[in-house]
């Protein structure tokens, strides 16, 4: 049965439809794969019984001719999504054994369409990080290894569990979230496809908040078409999230395979970061050549405020986080460490419940929002954010989409950036601009480095134009023929 885990989501759905196998068989194969992959630490909670119940219900629906778009497809869910009655912790000690009494809209949409939940996926604590090392459950190990090199590497973060589980064929797809790159960078580090849709495409209801004006949910999948199928189910207007957009959700998969002839693709010159490894530069040039060969016109564009994006992000995101995380006070749910009085109880709960990185963000956020510094930091960062958004608006007058690398390196080894927060933050240099401007961004695997590790290219689109990204992503995928999978060592 283990071959069933090698299928793409699309082919698995076809196999279910043609009765080549049942949802129960497909789920059993994935449950076994999850069980045998403990070494990756991708799942923080496995829900095999629930998965099999859902699979049986799916088979019954299909027999009645009532199968939905994802019926019987086993998926993994990032632990940032609240799942009713199933422990949801954002991989923080402070949430303890929190079992939500409600379901996030995105996951509810997936279950509405018949998907099966295999369990909850590891991530950086509260989605703060780029390596999955800030998780209270310990880091995820990237299924990819360097050539002749067993040193454990990061799958990226914060959606490290999602990316590792998809790359290691533990699930057919996974939910993820992206505040500054957390879908795209892990996708690039694991040879998978990830798309952060336009801000507002997916409801944030029931997704534990990090920085509410930047957070977006999206899928990580094996290929571009699978990502399109998943996003279609995840997206949609939701009255419970006032920032969710009341617009039609297109059939994203219908854009995959569409001609991109005549599209104008912008190459932002400011993304030629100093010290960019030659391999990344080469990959980018290769991407340009592929799109040219497909009939695109390549145009150099300028996004002049790019150099301020990372500092602005690392003010806005912590500011919002410090406010969002004020609710974890030990009173209503999660961890409580009793002190001699109320203030001490708050202090001890938060001191013991939050990890180092989360505390750092709360401190930075409280500082930049404090009365004396608000104008100098927070307000200034908001003005920079506006400029960055204007830069993109101007570029999109000339081009239909942008092409950049996803990350400045391939997957680094665990511990490599752990003691240097700034080095860690530099990982987000190509991804945070997209969140600041609310645009859709996709990472597609495009090649490997000299060490055999995957590298990704990023496509950035106009607001609500995910369709063009799926078309362009399909072209890059086809041209790159990225078919290698990590060798199984776990
Ligand atoms: N790495 C970035 C951060 O630490 C982005 C995280 C994310 O997108 N959730 O904030």
Boltz pocket constraint, residues with backbone or C-beta under 6 A from the ligand:
constraints:
  - pocket:
      binder: B
      contacts: [[A, 126], [A, 127], [A, 128], [A, 129], [A, 130], [A, 157], [A, 158], [A, 177], [A, 178], [A, 179], [A, 180], [A, 181], [A, 182], [A, 183], [A, 210], [A, 317], [A, 424], [A, 428]]
      max_distance: 6.0
